[in-house]
Amino acid sequence: MEFTPEFINNRDKNNLPGQLGIDAVEIGESYAVLEMPIKTTHLNILRSVHGGSVVALADTTAGYATYANLPEEAEAFTTLELKCNFIRGVGEGTLQCRADCVHKGKKTQVWDATVFEKTTGQKIAMFRCTQFILYPRKK
């Protein structure tokens, strides 16, 4: 299976990422880049992007990157831990997130992701997660 942005966007269009308007732009060896145009449904009461929307974008970016970089014999993964530091708020534009691999082991992967406002380049948040790699059960 070729893991392309088109493949993942089509596969996830009816799931949370698709419903939020998240689109994969690039997925490669040890990185991924996704975008999410800011809609009113992403905003909080203060009219800036809700933290949950930012985390959903960052977690999805790291998740797609993990999926594309699973060891050959692995069948899936799950998030063990995640953390997000918010730098500034934004209420319009497009959020872009880039996740880069920090550690790619047989049992875990660690990913750092940065969320930016695409046009201005302003940093919105820093995110880190640890993914647990799942293998088929031995019979």
Disulfide bonds with the S-S distance in Angstrom:
none
